[in-house]
Each structure stands twice: as structure tokens, then as C-alpha cells.
Amino acid sequence: MRDSFCKTPKWLRTLLIVVAVGLLVALFATLSWAVTDETFHRTSHEGFCVSCHSMKPFAAAYEEDVHGGRNQFGVQAACTDCHLDKSSSMAYFVSKAKTGMHDFIVENTEDTSQIDWEASRERREEFTYDSGCLSCHENLQDATKSNHKAFLPHKEYFLGTTDKHCVSCHEDVGHKNLSYHIANPNEAY
């Protein structure tokens, strides 16, 4: 077999080697992407996030919210839909890695029962991304134009003349009755 391969013209041997290497690289890239995509998917939902004890009040409040378990249409936002930057694939990847490492370190090195979650809620803009809201509510501007009452509160946002974020005004979005669940963590989830 080796002798017949050696008798093949050099250009054909080179082409066959390039094709074989290309197929191996494509296979490796496809498998790598599939594993990465599956990992991202499996670590993006409430079931994974609530595996950390400190997240139980947030999961319970999420289950009571229209974005979570109380949606009559069966549509649910995953934790990462709101809590990771969806402005680009790279931003999503970086925010997932950064948030994941931070949460892992805090959960395993700090006493999470000492965290003042209510004080953290005052900084909610740091933990949510408008790009997540707008990925689902992409037609919000057009949908509210004909409804003066709905458009006016959003006008400055759409004009870019305010520093407010979605959660600046929609304080409890995603986590209904969160203060109650934070105060009563043993009843959560």
C-alpha cells in the first residue's frame, strides 16, 4: 500500500494529506464546539444555578415571576438570558466565564449567609444586561410607539438620553417577591 501511495503523483499526495488534515481539523472543531455549546446550555438554566445553596431564594422568586414559572404561554427566560451580556458572542462568552468563576469562588470561599442580598439589589444594574432584555423584547420600541402611555416612559431610553437600564425601572423583573424569599430562605425552593 505504501509503495502505491509513493508512486502517486506528488501533487495528489499533497492534496490527499491536506484533505485528510482538513477533515481532522473540521472534526475536532465540530466536536469542540458541540461540547462547548452543550456545556453552555446545561449551565444556563435555573436547575444548574440553584445547585448553589445561596441561589435558592432567587430561584423561588423566579418561579413566581412571569419570566419564570408563572408564564401562561410556557415561555421562560433562562438565568443567563438576563444575567449575561448578549450583545455579541464574545461578550457572552467573557461574561459567562467571569460570572461563573466569580460565583464559584464566592460560593466556595465565603459565608454566603453573610451577604447582604438586599443591598446587592440596589446595584441590580451590575448583575443584569439590557442586551438580554432586548433579545426577547426586540420590538419594544415599535410596539410602544402607538401607545403613548407605554412609549413615554421608554422614550429617553430609546433616544439614548438616559443612563437608566431596564432594571432601573423594572426593579422586580424576573424575581417576584424576592425580598420575601431573601428574608425567608428556608421556605425557598
URFENBEL-V325444 format. One record per residue. N is the residue number from 0. SS is DSSP state (2 for helix, 1 for strand, 0 for the rest). D_LAST is the distance of its C-alpha to the last C-alpha in Angstrom with 2 decimals. Layout:
# URFENBEL-V325444
N:SS:D_LAST + N:SS:D_LAST
This chain:
# URFENBEL-V325444
0:0:65.27 + 1:2:65.41 + 2:2:69.03 + 3:2:68.28 + 4:2:65.50 + 5:2:67.94 + 6:2:70.50 + 7:0:68.08 + 8:0:68.94 + 9:2:67.23 + 10:2:65.61 + 11:2:64.03 + 12:2:62.76 + 13:2:61.24 + 14:2:59.64 + 15:2:58.21 + 16:2:56.79 + 17:2:55.27 + 18:2:53.72 + 19:2:52.36 + 20:2:50.89 + 21:2:49.46 + 22:2:47.80 + 23:2:46.32 + 24:2:45.02 + 25:2:43.56 + 26:2:41.91 + 27:2:40.46 + 28:2:39.25 + 29:2:37.67 + 30:2:35.86 + 31:2:34.73 + 32:2:33.43 + 33:2:31.66 + 34:2:29.90 + 35:2:29.01 + 36:2:27.80 + 37:2:25.64 + 38:2:24.17 + 39:2:23.48 + 40:2:21.87 + 41:2:19.61 + 42:0:18.46 + 43:0:17.88 + 44:0:14.68 + 45:2:10.97 + 46:2:10.81 + 47:2:13.32 + 48:2:12.25 + 49:0:8.80 + 50:0:11.03 + 51:0:11.97 + 52:2:10.12 + 53:2:11.25 + 54:2:9.48 + 55:2:5.80 + 56:2:6.92 + 57:2:8.79 + 58:2:6.54 + 59:2:4.84 + 60:2:8.61 + 61:2:9.81 + 62:2:8.52 + 63:2:10.53 + 64:0:13.42 + 65:0:16.49 + 66:0:16.36 + 67:0:13.01 + 68:0:12.00 + 69:0:14.42 + 70:0:17.60 + 71:0:20.28 + 72:0:22.07 + 73:0:19.39 + 74:0:19.82 + 75:0:16.98 + 76:0:17.52 + 77:0:16.38 + 78:2:15.39 + 79:2:19.00 + 80:2:20.47 + 81:2:19.99 + 82:2:19.81 + 83:0:22.86 + 84:0:26.45 + 85:0:27.63 + 86:0:31.16 + 87:0:32.59 + 88:2:31.81 + 89:2:32.90 + 90:2:30.83 + 91:2:27.72 + 92:2:28.63 + 93:2:29.43 + 94:2:26.32 + 95:2:24.11 + 96:2:26.10 + 97:2:26.17 + 98:2:22.48 + 99:2:21.55 + 100:2:24.06 + 101:2:23.08 + 102:2:19.37 + 103:2:20.47 + 104:2:23.02 + 105:2:20.94 + 106:2:18.08 + 107:2:20.86 + 108:2:23.43 + 109:0:21.93 + 110:0:19.96 + 111:2:16.98 + 112:2:16.30 + 113:2:19.63 + 114:0:18.91 + 115:0:19.50 + 116:2:16.86 + 117:2:18.52 + 118:2:21.82 + 119:2:20.53 + 120:2:19.56 + 121:0:23.29 + 122:0:24.03 + 123:2:21.69 + 124:2:24.75 + 125:2:24.71 + 126:0:21.30 + 127:0:21.87 + 128:0:24.90 + 129:2:26.90 + 130:2:27.96 + 131:2:24.49 + 132:2:24.63 + 133:2:28.20 + 134:2:27.65 + 135:2:26.00 + 136:0:27.88 + 137:0:31.14 + 138:0:33.25 + 139:2:32.05 + 140:2:35.44 + 141:2:37.47 + 142:2:35.20 + 143:2:35.46 + 144:2:39.21 + 145:0:40.31 + 146:0:37.99 + 147:2:39.42 + 148:2:36.59 + 149:2:33.98 + 150:2:36.29 + 151:2:37.50 + 152:2:34.25 + 153:2:34.02 + 154:2:37.76 + 155:2:37.89 + 156:2:35.03 + 157:2:36.91 + 158:2:40.17 + 159:0:38.70 + 160:0:39.97 + 161:0:36.73 + 162:0:34.56 + 163:0:31.45 + 164:0:28.54 + 165:2:26.36 + 166:2:23.60 + 167:2:26.39 + 168:2:26.62 + 169:0:23.32 + 170:0:21.31 + 171:0:17.93 + 172:0:18.21 + 173:0:15.23 + 174:0:12.72 + 175:0:13.30 + 176:0:12.98 + 177:2:12.12 + 178:2:14.33 + 179:2:12.54 + 180:2:9.15 + 181:2:11.45 + 182:2:13.35 + 183:0:10.65 + 184:2:8.49 + 185:2:8.27 + 186:2:6.65 + 187:0:3.77 + 188:0:0.00
